[in-house]
Amino acid sequence: MAGTLNRDDILHTINYLAGYPQSIQQQATELLSSGKLAQYLDSKYPQPHQVQSDKALYQYVNELKNSFMRNSPPLSQVRYDSKLNVLKQALGMHTFASRVQGNKLKAHNSISVAALFKDAPAEFLRMIVVHELAHFKEKDHNKAFYKLCQHMEPAYHQLELDTRLWLLCRDQAGAA
């Protein structure tokens, strides 16, 4: 949709890019209003991934986990979740719980990825998975957390921004 953005479109931009500098928010708004944001993303990320089932997602996540976090506890469950609310910044979710069963301590680690990422470029799925895996070692979004994310995915910060731009673009296309 080329043309000017209305107030709701601008607020949407700000929601997705709230933590980014004003200059980046302004560039995103200009690209979106000129209709060039989708072209930019499509040219940069032309290939969607092939990880379509929960079973395939489990294997994908487990391969990444085993490559970078061999010593962490095994994953109990990995799935796509259609109920994750992207507007509330939940692109993925991790859960971990420890329970005592008899004289043993049992750990349950699971990851849910928003179902809309079935249609995302491969790089965006990887960024979400890396983010959720990093939470198993670092609970907070601190310097150590982002260092671990970058260790697993060197382009992590750019992919996070581009994922937010992709979400913004999707919302705009759905509203048109």
Secondary structure as a PSIPRED ss2 file (coil, helix, strand):
# PSIPRED VFORMAT (PSIPRED V4.0)

   1 M C   1.000  0.000  0.000
   2 A C   1.000  0.000  0.000
   3 G C   1.000  0.000  0.000
   4 T C   1.000  0.000  0.000
   5 L C   1.000  0.000  0.000
   6 N C   1.000  0.000  0.000
   7 R H   0.000  1.000  0.000
   8 D H   0.000  1.000  0.000
   9 D H   0.000  1.000  0.000
  10 I H   0.000  1.000  0.000
  11 L H   0.000  1.000  0.000
  12 H H   0.000  1.000  0.000
  13 T H   0.000  1.000  0.000
  14 I H   0.000  1.000  0.000
  15 N H   0.000  1.000  0.000
  16 Y H   0.000  1.000  0.000
  17 L C   1.000  0.000  0.000
  18 A C   1.000  0.000  0.000
  19 G C   1.000  0.000  0.000
  20 Y C   1.000  0.000  0.000
  21 P C   1.000  0.000  0.000
  22 Q H   0.000  1.000  0.000
  23 S H   0.000  1.000  0.000
  24 I H   0.000  1.000  0.000
  25 Q H   0.000  1.000  0.000
  26 Q H   0.000  1.000  0.000
  27 Q H   0.000  1.000  0.000
  28 A H   0.000  1.000  0.000
  29 T H   0.000  1.000  0.000
  30 E H   0.000  1.000  0.000
  31 L H   0.000  1.000  0.000
  32 L H   0.000  1.000  0.000
  33 S H   0.000  1.000  0.000
  34 S H   0.000  1.000  0.000
  35 G C   1.000  0.000  0.000
  36 K C   1.000  0.000  0.000
  37 L H   0.000  1.000  0.000
  38 A H   0.000  1.000  0.000
  39 Q H   0.000  1.000  0.000
  40 Y H   0.000  1.000  0.000
  41 L H   0.000  1.000  0.000
  42 D H   0.000  1.000  0.000
  43 S H   0.000  1.000  0.000
  44 K H   0.000  1.000  0.000
  45 Y C   1.000  0.000  0.000
  46 P C   1.000  0.000  0.000
  47 Q C   1.000  0.000  0.000
  48 P E   0.000  0.000  1.000
  49 H C   1.000  0.000  0.000
  50 Q C   1.000  0.000  0.000
  51 V C   1.000  0.000  0.000
  52 Q C   1.000  0.000  0.000
  53 S C   1.000  0.000  0.000
  54 D H   0.000  1.000  0.000
  55 K H   0.000  1.000  0.000
  56 A H   0.000  1.000  0.000
  57 L H   0.000  1.000  0.000
  58 Y H   0.000  1.000  0.000
  59 Q H   0.000  1.000  0.000
  60 Y H   0.000  1.000  0.000
  61 V H   0.000  1.000  0.000
  62 N H   0.000  1.000  0.000
  63 E H   0.000  1.000  0.000
  64 L H   0.000  1.000  0.000
  65 K H   0.000  1.000  0.000
  66 N H   0.000  1.000  0.000
  67 S H   0.000  1.000  0.000
  68 F H   0.000  1.000  0.000
  69 M C   1.000  0.000  0.000
  70 R C   1.000  0.000  0.000
  71 N C   1.000  0.000  0.000
  72 S C   1.000  0.000  0.000
  73 P C   1.000  0.000  0.000
  74 P C   1.000  0.000  0.000
  75 L C   1.000  0.000  0.000
  76 S C   1.000  0.000  0.000
  77 Q E   0.000  0.000  1.000
  78 V E   0.000  0.000  1.000
  79 R E   0.000  0.000  1.000
  80 Y E   0.000  0.000  1.000
  81 D E   0.000  0.000  1.000
  82 S C   1.000  0.000  0.000
  83 K C   1.000  0.000  0.000
  84 L C   1.000  0.000  0.000
  85 N C   1.000  0.000  0.000
  86 V H   0.000  1.000  0.000
  87 L H   0.000  1.000  0.000
  88 K H   0.000  1.000  0.000
  89 Q C   1.000  0.000  0.000
  90 A C   1.000  0.000  0.000
  91 L C   1.000  0.000  0.000
  92 G E   0.000  0.000  1.000
  93 M E   0.000  0.000  1.000
  94 H E   0.000  0.000  1.000
  95 T E   0.000  0.000  1.000
  96 F E   0.000  0.000  1.000
  97 A E   0.000  0.000  1.000
  98 S E   0.000  0.000  1.000
  99 R E   0.000  0.000  1.000
 100 V E   0.000  0.000  1.000
 101 Q E   0.000  0.000  1.000
 102 G C   1.000  0.000  0.000
 103 N C   1.000  0.000  0.000
 104 K E   0.000  0.000  1.000
 105 L E   0.000  0.000  1.000
 106 K E   0.000  0.000  1.000
 107 A E   0.000  0.000  1.000
 108 H E   0.000  0.000  1.000
 109 N E   0.000  0.000  1.000
 110 S E   0.000  0.000  1.000
 111 I E   0.000  0.000  1.000
 112 S E   0.000  0.000  1.000
 113 V E   0.000  0.000  1.000
 114 A E   0.000  0.000  1.000
 115 A H   0.000  1.000  0.000
 116 L H   0.000  1.000  0.000
 117 F H   0.000  1.000  0.000
 118 K H   0.000  1.000  0.000
 119 D H   0.000  1.000  0.000
 120 A C   1.000  0.000  0.000
 121 P E   0.000  0.000  1.000
 122 A H   0.000  1.000  0.000
 123 E H   0.000  1.000  0.000
 124 F H   0.000  1.000  0.000
 125 L H   0.000  1.000  0.000
 126 R H   0.000  1.000  0.000
 127 M H   0.000  1.000  0.000
 128 I H   0.000  1.000  0.000
 129 V H   0.000  1.000  0.000
 130 V H   0.000  1.000  0.000
 131 H H   0.000  1.000  0.000
 132 E H   0.000  1.000  0.000
 133 L H   0.000  1.000  0.000
 134 A H   0.000  1.000  0.000
 135 H C   1.000  0.000  0.000
 136 F C   1.000  0.000  0.000
 137 K C   1.000  0.000  0.000
 138 E C   1.000  0.000  0.000
 139 K C   1.000  0.000  0.000
 140 D C   1.000  0.000  0.000
 141 H C   1.000  0.000  0.000
 142 N C   1.000  0.000  0.000
 143 K H   0.000  1.000  0.000
 144 A H   0.000  1.000  0.000
 145 F H   0.000  1.000  0.000
 146 Y H   0.000  1.000  0.000
 147 K H   0.000  1.000  0.000
 148 L H   0.000  1.000  0.000
 149 C H   0.000  1.000  0.000
 150 Q H   0.000  1.000  0.000
 151 H H   0.000  1.000  0.000
 152 M H   0.000  1.000  0.000
 153 E C   1.000  0.000  0.000
 154 P C   1.000  0.000  0.000
 155 A C   1.000  0.000  0.000
 156 Y H   0.000  1.000  0.000
 157 H H   0.000  1.000  0.000
 158 Q H   0.000  1.000  0.000
 159 L H   0.000  1.000  0.000
 160 E H   0.000  1.000  0.000
 161 L H   0.000  1.000  0.000
 162 D H   0.000  1.000  0.000
 163 T H   0.000  1.000  0.000
 164 R H   0.000  1.000  0.000
 165 L H   0.000  1.000  0.000
 166 W H   0.000  1.000  0.000
 167 L H   0.000  1.000  0.000
 168 L H   0.000  1.000  0.000
 169 C H   0.000  1.000  0.000
 170 R H   0.000  1.000  0.000
 171 D H   0.000  1.000  0.000
 172 Q H   0.000  1.000  0.000
 173 A H   0.000  1.000  0.000
 174 G H   0.000  1.000  0.000
 175 A H   0.000  1.000  0.000
 176 A C   1.000  0.000  0.000
